[in-house]
Amino acid sequence: MILEGSALVPGACGELVQGTLQGTNFLVSCPVNRYSRVTVRLGHKLKDAYPAKRLKTYQAVRRMLELKGLAGYGVVLETVSELPMGKGMASSTADIAAACFAVAAALGSKPDPDWIATVALGIEPSDSVFFPGIVLFDHVRGNLYELLGEPFPLGILALDFGGVVNTEEFNRRLDLPSRNRANEHAVGQALNLVKAGIARKDALLVGRGASLSALVNQSILPKPRLEELIDFTSRHGGYGVNVAHSGTVAGMLFPPGLERDSFLLSCLVKCFPEVKASYPLRLVGGGPRYPGMIRLEGGEHREASTRG
């Protein structure tokens, strides 16, 4: 008998805040309406097969099966993703989480985000997009978790300035703990603003907190012309700018719909010609979706199974 399950998990446009609290790593992801979809087929007679670039996703499925006492099952894995890799858009976490939720669906078991957090963090530092809502999470060891609230209407224009960042290498930086310690006071202020903004559904407070966290992160992984981008966003009706603290993207935060405004986009191209790509997005909550609940909108990158 072959068991099959599919699940989707959103990616992120970087983080609203990231840093340390009394030496403990944390982030507040910014989940968005671009998704990774993973389908798994499980069975005793199946030979393992997975896309060449999705070894970590396959490892997550294997760990899930071990937790369920089903290590003898073979795995066939397929992925469809709207998320570019190495940009800070949670592509790897979304793949891993979607695969774990797909395994749960195939087995007819209730998905447990805490289990999935354990599996994901056993592979690499992870975003918090497998948890429903918008949460604060220790992305390195899982020692912090706090549900901050549900998403509210917020448009995001994600900008990619080019290049890629390896998240595992970034988190191994020897100077990272000391730089985070030096930034803790300002990061704490940013977190308080974002918390209040999410609780009140006040996009301006969220934008202020996100901008502050982005500016503080310039001492760790700078984004080009960030202060100018924040000023540009404000002058065009936006709330602020968030960034991928360990990636290459920045997000301009706007009232819904403005992220697709043609005049805004033309001004952006003239003022920031170094931007390599842009993606109009919306804030969403984390957690799994299932086929039929949502349709991938575009930018799909399909990878079929190859022999493992």
Long-range contacts (C-beta under 8 A, 24 or more apart in sequence): 1-43, 2-41, 2-42, 2-43, 2-46, 3-41, 3-42, 3-43, 3-106, 3-107, 4-39, 4-40, 4-41, 4-42, 4-106, 5-39, 5-40, 5-101, 5-102, 5-103, 5-104, 5-105, 5-106, 5-107, 6-37, 6-38, 6-39, 6-40, 6-102, 6-105, 6-290, 6-291, 7-37, 7-38, 7-98, 7-99, 7-101, 7-102, 7-104, 7-105, 7-111, 7-288, 7-289, 7-290, 8-35, 8-36, 8-37, 8-38, 8-98, 8-288, 8-289, 8-290, 8-291, 8-293, 8-294, 8-296, 9-35, 9-36, 9-93, 9-94, 9-97, 9-98, 9-101, 9-129, 9-130, 9-286, 9-287, 9-288, 9-289, 10-34, 10-35, 10-90, 10-94, 10-129, 10-284, 10-285, 10-286, 10-289, 11-35, 11-36, 11-82, 11-83, 11-89, 11-90, 11-91, 11-93, 11-94, 11-129, 12-88, 12-89, 12-90, 12-94, 12-127, 12-129, 12-244, 13-89, 13-156, 13-158, 13-242, 13-244, 13-249, 13-251, 13-279, 13-281, 14-88, 14-89, 14-242, 14-243, 14-244, 14-245, 14-247, 14-249, 14-250, 14-251, 15-127, 15-213, 15-242, 15-243, 15-244, 15-245, 16-134, 16-194, 16-206, 16-209, 16-210, 16-213, 16-242, 17-187, 17-190, 17-191, 17-194, 17-209, 17-210, 17-213, 18-187, 18-213, 18-217, 18-245, 18-246, 19-180, 19-183, 19-184, 19-187, 19-190, 19-191, 19-213, 19-216, 19-217, 19-245, 20-177, 20-180, 20-181, 20-183, 20-184, 20-187, 21-144, 21-184, 21-187, 21-188, 21-191, 22-184, 23-177, 23-181, 24-138, 24-141, 24-143, 24-144, 25-125, 25-138, 25-139, 25-140, 25-141, 25-180, 26-136, 26-137, 26-138, 26-139, 26-144, 27-127, 27-128, 27-136, 27-137, 27-139, 27-245, 28-128, 28-134, 28-135, 28-136, 28-137, 28-148, 28-191, 28-194, 29-90, 29-127, 29-128, 29-129, 29-134, 29-135, 29-137, 29-286, 30-156, 30-210, 30-242, 30-251, 30-283, 31-90, 31-129, 31-134, 31-151, 31-283, 31-284, 31-285, 31-286, 32-89, 32-156, 32-158, 32-281, 32-282, 32-283, 32-284, 33-281, 33-282, 33-284, 33-297, 34-82, 34-83, 34-89, 34-279, 34-281, 34-297, 34-299, 35-81, 35-82, 35-83, 35-94, 35-98, 35-289, 35-294, 35-296, 36-79, 36-80, 36-81, 36-82, 36-83, 36-91, 36-94, 36-95, 36-97, 36-98, 37-79, 37-80, 37-81, 37-98, 37-291, 37-296, 38-77, 38-78, 38-79, 38-80, 38-95, 38-98, 38-99, 38-101, 38-102, 39-77, 39-78, 39-79, 39-102, 40-75, 40-76, 40-77, 40-78, 40-99, 40-102, 40-103, 40-106, 41-75, 41-76, 41-106, 42-70, 42-73, 42-74, 42-75, 42-103, 42-106, 42-107, 43-73, 43-74, 44-72, 44-73, 44-74, 45-74, 46-73, 46-74, 46-75, 46-76, 47-74, 47-307, 48-74, 48-75, 48-76, 48-307, 48-308, 49-75, 49-76, 49-77, 49-305, 49-306, 49-307, 49-308, 50-75, 50-76, 50-77, 50-305, 50-306, 50-308, 51-77, 51-78, 51-79, 51-303, 51-304, 51-305, 51-306, 52-303, 52-306, 53-85, 53-303, 54-79, 54-95, 54-303, 56-92, 56-95, 56-96, 56-123, 56-124, 57-95, 57-96, 57-99, 58-99, 58-308, 59-123, 60-96, 60-99, 60-100, 60-119, 60-120, 60-123, 61-99, 61-100, 61-102, 61-103, 63-119, 63-122, 63-123, 64-99, 64-100, 64-103, 64-104, 64-115, 64-119, 65-103, 67-115, 67-119, 68-103, 68-107, 68-109, 70-107, 76-305, 77-305, 78-303, 78-304, 78-305, 79-302, 79-303, 80-296, 80-300, 80-301, 80-302, 80-303, 81-300, 81-301, 81-303, 82-296, 82-297, 82-298, 82-299, 82-300, 82-301, 83-301, 84-160, 85-164, 86-164, 86-165, 86-166, 86-247, 86-248, 87-160, 87-164, 87-165, 87-244, 87-247, 87-248, 87-249, 88-165, 88-243, 88-244, 88-245, 88-246, 88-247, 88-248, 88-249, 89-158, 89-244, 89-247, 89-249, 90-127, 90-129, 92-124, 92-126, 92-167, 93-120, 93-126, 93-127, 93-129, 93-130, 94-127, 94-129, 96-120, 96-123, 96-126, 97-129, 97-130, 97-288, 98-288, 100-130, 101-130, 101-288, 105-290, 111-288, 113-287, 117-142, 117-145, 118-142, 124-167, 124-168, 125-167, 125-168, 125-171, 128-286, 129-286, 129-287, 130-286, 130-287, 130-288, 131-286, 131-287, 132-285, 132-286, 132-287, 133-285, 133-286, 133-287, 134-198, 134-285, 134-286, 135-286, 136-191, 140-171, 148-194, 148-195, 148-198, 148-199, 149-198, 149-199, 149-201, 150-285, 151-283, 151-284, 151-285, 152-198, 152-201, 152-203, 152-283, 153-255, 153-256, 153-282, 153-283, 154-203, 154-206, 154-239, 154-253, 154-254, 154-255, 154-256, 154-282, 154-283, 155-253, 155-254, 155-255, 155-256, 155-257, 155-258, 155-259, 155-260, 155-280, 155-281, 155-282, 156-242, 156-251, 156-252, 156-253, 156-254, 156-259, 156-280, 156-281, 156-282, 156-283, 157-251, 157-252, 157-254, 157-259, 157-264, 157-265, 157-268, 157-278, 157-279, 157-280, 157-281, 158-249, 158-250, 158-251, 158-252, 158-278, 158-279, 158-280, 158-281, 159-229, 159-249, 159-250, 159-251, 159-252, 159-268, 159-272, 159-275, 159-277, 159-278, 160-248, 160-249, 160-275, 160-276, 160-277, 160-278, 160-279, 161-223, 161-224, 161-248, 161-249, 161-250, 161-274, 161-275, 161-276, 162-248, 162-274, 162-276, 163-248, 164-248, 165-221, 165-244, 165-246, 165-247, 165-248, 167-246, 167-247, 170-221, 170-246, 171-246, 176-220, 179-219, 179-220, 180-220, 182-219, 183-216, 183-217, 183-219, 183-220, 186-212, 186-216, 187-213, 187-216, 190-216, 203-239, 203-253, 203-255, 204-239, 204-240, 206-239, 206-240, 206-253, 207-238, 207-239, 207-240, 207-241, 207-253, 208-239, 208-240, 209-240, 210-240, 210-241, 210-242, 210-251, 210-253, 211-240, 211-241, 211-242, 213-242, 213-243, 213-245, 214-241, 214-242, 214-243, 214-245, 214-250, 217-243, 217-245, 220-245, 221-245, 221-246, 223-250, 224-274, 225-272, 225-274, 226-250, 228-271, 228-272, 229-272, 232-267, 232-268, 232-271, 232-272, 236-264, 236-267, 251-281, 256-282
